[in-house]
Amino acid sequence: MKSPGTNTRRKANERALEIMISLGRRAPAPTDLVGHLLACHGRIREFVALAAKAGATGGRDVEVVEACLAVERYFERALPLHVEDEEQSLLPRLQGRAAEVDEALRTMTEQHRVHGPLLDELLVASRSVRASPGDPPRRERLRVAAVQLAAEFEPHLALEERIIFPAIGLLGAEAEAQIRGEQRARREVLLNR
């Protein structure tokens, strides 16, 4: 006979899975450059939150493993494309247009370097949780890594959204179209691997 708390725990676990799955869903891709970049920022925030949820206690092992796989896939494949978009397509076109933008671009590039070890730790912790999803210390390591990464990402994303993305308007429609083409080409290469 089931205890009265079994159904409550099962429902809580099902809700946690729904949250994890909803965080991994993608909205239709925007067609404009700034919209695309903002959508990327939204996914960065979502996948860091998914990693933190996977690291928190609760959830069935299979759900935690699926969440970890999604986190790893995003941060190993998609995030590097976003960084390339910023450093290879935006930076050279925006550099020299305004002192405030130049300073933000320098900060952005340095922050990308700082994020590397934090991302590495998150990925190592995620793989560790996948190997043993019921191990509380492994889950805590993932949760802590996600919290630390979120703390570093938020001011970085805010800087880009406040200074760099509005400066894209200085480029003109032709340059924006070229950048969107470069973004698509990067993603095509990934899809064809």
DAFEN-V78553 format. One record per residue. SS is DSSP state (@ for helix, = for strand, . for the rest). Layout:
BEGIN
SS + SS
END
This chain:
BEGIN
. + . + . + @ + @ + @ + @ + @ + @ + @ + @ + @ + @ + @ + @ + @ + @ + @ + @ + @ + @ + @ + @ + @ + . + . + . + . + . + . + . + . + @ + @ + @ + @ + @ + @ + @ + @ + @ + @ + @ + @ + @ + @ + @ + @ + @ + @ + @ + @ + @ + @ + @ + . + . + . + . + . + @ + @ + @ + @ + @ + @ + @ + @ + @ + @ + @ + @ + @ + @ + @ + @ + @ + @ + @ + @ + @ + @ + @ + @ + @ + @ + @ + @ + @ + @ + @ + @ + @ + @ + . + . + . + . + @ + @ + @ + @ + @ + @ + @ + @ + @ + @ + @ + @ + @ + @ + @ + @ + @ + @ + @ + @ + @ + @ + @ + @ + @ + @ + @ + @ + @ + @ + @ + @ + @ + . + . + . + . + @ + @ + @ + @ + @ + @ + @ + @ + @ + @ + @ + @ + @ + @ + @ + @ + @ + @ + @ + @ + @ + @ + @ + @ + @ + @ + @ + @ + @ + @ + @ + @ + @ + @ + @ + . + . + @ + @ + @ + @ + @ + @ + @ + @ + @ + @ + @ + @ + @ + @ + @ + @ + @ + @ + @ + . + .
END
